Amino acid sequence: MSLPKCPKCNSEFVYEDGALYICPECSHEWPQAGDAAEPADGPRVVRDANGTPLVDGDSVIVVKDLKVKGSSLVIKVGTKVKSIRLVEGDHDIDCKIDGVGAMSLKSEFVKKA
């Protein structure tokens, strides 16, 4: 049985892990063919960097230094953000950060506190 190549980096070193294919070179994960992905009309699930589902009102911690576009400010690793709000779009978290103000963050750069 041959496994598909990674859709992200085209690597041939893909392996199976449960119901997922995983690429060890770029860490991309995707469901195996035949698995039903999240239904298009179902609720959207936003997950943090560790794969934990996030909901409105959660507190999260930043896992990477983030430069604030158009400013010289940097949001440091370990900054705790309280009372997030999930929104549609590429930056799927709206929040207020002490010392910075209102921000939009990507869920891939935070972990649930």
NUPA-667608 format. One line per 4 residues: number of its first residue (from 1); their letters; for each residue z, y, x of N, C-alpha, C, CB. Coordinates in Angstrom, 3 decimals. Glycine has a CB too. Layout:
NUPA-667608
NUM	a	Z:Y:X:Z:Y:X:Z:Y:X:Z:Y:X  ...
END
This chain:
NUPA-667608
1	mslp	0.000:-1.186:0.847:0.000:0.000:0.000:0.000:1.238:0.884:1.223:0.004:-0.959  -0.930:2.144:0.661:-0.976:3.352:1.482:-0.332:4.504:0.719:-2.438:3.702:1.876  0.369:5.333:1.448:1.041:6.479:0.851:0.133:7.701:0.961:2.412:6.742:1.538  0.256:8.649:0.036:-0.588:9.848:0.104:-0.163:10.746:1.264:-0.521:10.631:-1.222
5	kcpk	-1.082:11.612:1.690:-0.751:12.597:2.714:0.053:13.722:2.077:-2.034:13.150:3.395  0.808:14.422:2.897:1.615:15.547:2.412:0.702:16.647:1.879:2.529:16.100:3.542  0.927:17.129:0.641:0.080:18.192:0.099:0.321:19.544:0.762:0.306:18.315:-1.383  1.432:19.686:1.466:1.764:20.963:2.079:1.199:21.082:3.492:3.268:21.150:2.106
9	cnse	1.413:20.039:4.334:0.984:20.126:5.741:-0.058:19.077:6.111:2.182:19.979:6.654  -0.429:18.221:5.172:-1.442:17.177:5.356:-1.023:16.105:6.369:-2.745:17.807:5.802  0.269:15.929:6.572:0.775:14.916:7.490:0.610:13.525:6.871:2.262:15.186:7.839  0.368:12.542:7.704:0.233:11.173:7.213:1.537:10.389:7.329:-0.865:10.454:7.974
13	fvye	2.589:11.000:7.866:3.866:10.321:8.090:4.811:10.495:6.901:4.528:10.850:9.363  4.331:10.200:5.708:5.095:10.351:4.476:5.850:9.057:4.199:4.167:10.719:3.284  7.053:9.172:3.623:7.797:7.976:3.228:8.361:8.156:1.820:8.938:7.680:4.235  8.725:7.027:1.205:9.283:7.032:-0.145:10.797:7.094:-0.073:8.829:5.787:-0.935
17	dgal	11.400:7.828:-0.996:12.848:7.868:-1.133:13.153:7.926:-2.621:13.476:9.091:-0.364  13.446:6.779:-3.191:13.683:6.720:-4.640:12.400:7.041:-5.375:14.807:7.697:-5.065  12.434:8.061:-6.208:11.263:8.449:-6.991:10.486:9.582:-6.343:11.682:8.853:-8.385  10.769:9.880:-5.071:10.108:10.986:-4.386:9.352:10.507:-3.162:11.121:12.042:-3.988
21	yicp	8.310:11.270:-2.796:7.687:11.150:-1.485:8.264:12.274:-0.637:6.102:11.223:-1.566  8.512:12.011:0.641:9.094:13.013:1.526:8.285:13.070:2.813:10.584:12.697:1.825  7.996:14.285:3.270:7.289:14.496:4.532:8.328:14.850:5.599:6.197:15.627:4.397  8.460:14.052:6.658:9.454:14.349:7.685:9.076:15.524:8.582:9.674:13.136:8.530
25	ecsh	7.813:15.915:8.577:7.383:17.010:9.445:7.676:18.382:8.858:5.911:16.891:9.725  7.468:18.552:7.546:7.704:19.871:6.936:8.808:19.843:5.880:6.419:20.389:6.307  9.414:18.668:5.644:10.509:18.483:4.683:10.102:18.715:3.234:11.637:19.404:5.025  8.818:18.654:2.949:8.349:18.824:1.572:8.634:17.552:0.778:6.828:19.162:1.538
29	ewpq	9.109:17.707:-0.457:9.376:16.582:-1.351:8.574:16.776:-2.628:10.899:16.454:-1.663  8.003:15.686:-3.159:7.282:15.755:-4.411:7.400:14.426:-5.139:5.808:16.121:-4.176  7.285:14.446:-6.475:7.444:13.205:-7.246:6.261:12.267:-7.027:7.594:13.517:-8.745  6.540:10.970:-7.134:5.479:9.976:-7.014:4.564:10.060:-8.227:6.068:8.552:-6.871
33	agda	3.305:9.684:-8.064:2.337:9.697:-9.170:2.854:8.808:-10.286:0.926:9.222:-8.697  2.673:9.250:-11.494:3.141:8.479:-12.639:4.492:8.963:-13.122:3.215:7.009:-12.289  5.255:9.646:-12.265:6.522:10.211:-12.707:6.236:11.430:-13.553:7.432:10.570:-11.507  6.964:11.561:-14.618:6.799:12.737:-15.465:7.584:13.877:-14.829:7.281:12.461:-16.937
37	aepa	6.877:14.906:-14.442:7.548:16.089:-13.904:8.208:16.819:-15.075:6.536:17.032:-13.135  8.881:17.891:-14.787:9.551:18.654:-15.830:8.527:19.096:-16.876:10.289:19.879:-15.230  8.791:18.875:-18.158:7.828:19.263:-19.182:7.578:20.764:-19.149:8.319:18.839:-20.566  6.344:21.150:-19.444:5.967:22.560:-19.376:6.744:23.398:-20.397:4.461:22.715:-19.608
41	dgpr	7.099:22.807:-21.542:7.801:23.573:-22.564:9.318:23.404:-22.472:7.319:23.159:-23.942  9.800:22.627:-21.513:11.236:22.396:-21.348:11.886:23.536:-20.597:11.490:21.082:-20.617  13.202:23.529:-20.541:13.890:24.600:-19.826:13.634:24.507:-18.321:15.398:24.550:-20.111  13.513:25.646:-17.703:13.272:25.712:-16.267:14.601:25.557:-15.550:12.574:27.045:-15.868
45	vvrd	14.633:24.711:-14.533:15.845:24.487:-13.762:15.675:25.143:-12.403:16.152:22.970:-13.617  16.580:26.066:-12.069:16.562:26.723:-10.771:17.572:26.004:-9.889:16.888:28.259:-10.890  17.138:25.607:-8.698:17.996:24.856:-7.783:18.215:25.653:-6.502:17.379:23.474:-7.460  19.406:25.473:-5.904:19.719:26.158:-4.656:19.109:25.415:-3.469:21.240:26.289:-4.480
49	angt	19.445:25.822:-2.252:18.894:25.212:-1.044:19.265:23.746:-0.913:19.368:25.962:0.173  20.367:23.317:-1.519:20.804:21.925:-1.446:20.347:21.100:-2.652:22.311:21.869:-1.333  19.641:21.718:-3.588:19.158:21.000:-4.764:20.108:21.028:-5.951:18.888:19.591:-4.401  21.200:21.764:-5.845:22.164:21.874:-6.936:21.638:22.851:-7.986:23.550:22.333:-6.405
53	plvd	21.645:22.479:-9.269:21.176:23.393:-10.315:22.080:24.629:-10.420:21.119:22.665:-11.672  21.456:25.771:-10.622:22.183:27.028:-10.790:22.073:27.478:-12.242:21.635:28.125:-9.831  23.113:28.178:-12.721:23.112:28.749:-14.065:23.580:30.192:-13.976:24.019:27.926:-15.033  23.329:30.956:-15.035:23.777:32.348:-15.085:25.288:32.414:-14.885:23.379:33.007:-16.428
57	gdsv	25.740:33.380:-14.093:27.163:33.584:-13.883:27.727:32.848:-12.684:27.899:33.173:-15.091  26.944:31.971:-12.047:27.418:31.264:-10.859:27.646:32.223:-9.698:26.421:30.179:-10.452  28.450:31.782:-8.751:28.598:32.474:-7.476:27.849:31.667:-6.433:30.107:32.658:-7.083  27.162:32.360:-5.531:26.388:31.685:-4.493:26.696:32.315:-3.139:24.867:31.757:-4.797
61	ivvk	26.342:31.584:-2.081:26.525:32.055:-0.714:25.161:32.045:-0.032:27.563:31.169:0.067  24.839:33.108:0.682:23.566:33.228:1.387:23.587:32.303:2.599:23.297:34.703:1.816  22.505:31.520:2.801:22.466:30.535:3.885:21.575:30.971:5.047:21.982:29.202:3.351  20.992:32.164:4.974:20.108:32.649:6.034:20.179:34.168:6.064:18.636:32.162:5.816
65	dlkv	20.124:34.758:7.255:20.056:36.219:7.330:18.801:36.686:6.607:20.060:36.713:8.815  18.963:37.641:5.689:17.836:38.136:4.900:17.641:39.624:5.166:18.063:37.877:3.387  16.455:40.002:5.621:16.134:41.413:5.819:15.792:42.013:4.463:14.952:41.596:6.834  16.296:43.213:4.206:16.009:43.903:2.956:14.733:44.705:3.160:17.203:44.824:2.514
69	kgss	13.719:44.390:2.371:12.413:45.027:2.520:12.521:46.537:2.301:11.401:44.415:1.534  11.915:47.305:3.178:11.922:48.758:3.051:13.203:49.396:3.536:11.691:49.142:1.635  14.028:48.643:4.236:15.313:49.155:4.705:15.659:48.481:6.022:16.433:48.919:3.651  16.647:49.023:6.712:17.097:48.396:7.952:18.296:47.481:7.701:17.458:49.467:8.989
73	lvik	18.669:47.310:6.437:19.806:46.462:6.092:19.470:44.986:6.252:20.257:46.738:4.666  20.486:44.187:6.586:20.354:42.738:6.662:21.515:42.129:5.893:20.327:42.236:8.148  21.205:41.179:5.015:22.248:40.442:4.305:22.571:39.237:5.174:21.794:40.013:2.838  23.791:39.175:5.661:24.192:38.171:6.649:24.474:36.816:6.016:25.418:38.643:7.401
77	vgtk	24.343:35.766:6.838:24.707:34.406:6.438:26.167:34.404:6.000:24.471:33.386:7.604  26.480:33.723:4.912:27.853:33.616:4.441:28.254:34.684:3.441:28.772:33.667:5.593  27.362:35.627:3.148:27.665:36.654:2.160:27.776:35.997:0.787:26.577:37.772:2.159  28.904:36.245:0.107:29.114:35.664:-1.215:28.609:36.630:-2.278:30.610:35.332:-1.445
81	vksi	27.849:36.091:-3.211:27.276:36.874:-4.300:27.834:36.307:-5.596:25.698:36.839:-4.282  28.481:37.147:-6.394:29.111:36.706:-7.630:28.250:37.072:-8.832:30.507:37.321:-7.769  28.393:36.315:-9.894:27.760:36.595:-11.196:26.253:36.801:-11.087:28.388:37.826:-11.824  25.541:35.768:-10.655:24.091:35.873:-10.577:23.485:35.778:-11.964:23.515:34.785:-9.664
85	rlve	22.233:36.239:-12.072:21.478:36.128:-13.316:20.127:35.546:-12.960:21.336:37.516:-14.046  19.733:34.470:-13.646:18.464:33.814:-13.362:17.343:34.494:-14.140:18.533:32.313:-13.712  16.217:34.713:-13.454:15.060:35.372:-14.055:13.804:34.591:-13.691:14.949:36.854:-13.584  12.716:34.859:-14.372:11.420:34.248:-14.064:10.817:34.957:-12.863:10.454:34.316:-15.290
89	gdhd	10.000:34.240:-12.119:9.283:34.852:-11.008:9.613:34.205:-9.684:9.587:36.316:-10.941  9.013:34.739:-8.626:9.182:34.215:-7.278:10.616:34.407:-6.793:8.204:34.894:-6.317  11.163:35.597:-6.976:12.565:35.880:-6.666:13.327:35.627:-7.961:12.782:37.373:-6.120  13.948:34.441:-8.063:14.461:33.990:-9.353:15.945:34.265:-9.588:14.217:32.539:-9.488
93	idck	16.579:35.064:-8.725:17.981:35.430:-8.910:18.111:36.948:-8.842:18.886:34.747:-7.839  18.702:37.555:-9.875:19.064:38.966:-9.846:20.565:39.045:-9.644:18.624:39.708:-11.158  21.017:39.983:-8.804:22.445:40.088:-8.516:22.759:41.460:-7.943:22.890:38.981:-7.539  24.049:41.720:-7.772:24.520:42.910:-7.076:25.299:42.437:-5.859:25.403:43.824:-8.009
97	idgv	24.967:42.994:-4.704:25.639:42.628:-3.464:26.432:43.835:-2.991:24.617:42.157:-2.373  27.721:43.625:-2.694:28.577:44.711:-2.227:27.992:45.338:-0.966:30.008:44.201:-1.960  27.881:46.644:-0.952:27.367:47.362:0.200:25.858:47.486:0.233:27.822:46.701:1.431  25.163:46.764:-0.649:23.704:46.800:-0.671:23.205:47.297:-2.020:23.123:45.411:-0.367
101	gams	23.747:46.750:-3.104:23.339:47.140:-4.443:22.598:46.033:-5.152:22.482:48.369:-4.388  21.797:46.421:-6.158:21.055:45.443:-6.949:19.950:44.822:-6.104:20.463:46.098:-8.218  19.835:43.491:-6.178:18.863:42.765:-5.362:18.255:41.634:-6.183:19.526:42.210:-4.071  17.100:41.176:-5.739:16.489:39.939:-6.231:16.410:39.000:-5.044:15.061:40.190:-6.875
105	lkse	16.857:37.748:-5.243:16.866:36.760:-4.173:16.067:35.536:-4.591:18.307:36.365:-3.806  15.609:34.785:-3.594:14.992:33.483:-3.852:16.080:32.440:-3.809:13.864:33.160:-2.822  16.040:31.488:-4.722:17.079:30.469:-4.794:17.092:29.563:-3.576:16.901:29.643:-6.034  16.002:29.485:-2.829:15.945:28.617:-1.655:16.801:29.142:-0.494:14.502:28.465:-1.199
109	fvkk	17.287:30.381:-0.587:18.092:30.972:0.485:19.574:31.090:0.132:17.552:32.334:0.831  20.005:30.419:-0.942:21.405:30.461:-1.335:21.914:29.032:-1.623:21.592:31.375:-2.581  23.233:28.879:-1.573:23.841:27.616:-2.001:24.978:27.964:-2.952:24.357:26.764:-0.770  25.231:27.066:-3.898:26.273:27.301:-4.892:27.628:27.331:-4.208:26.242:26.218:-5.995
113	a	28.449:28.328:-4.597:29.776:28.470:-3.985:30.789:27.561:-4.663:30.250:29.927:-4.058
END
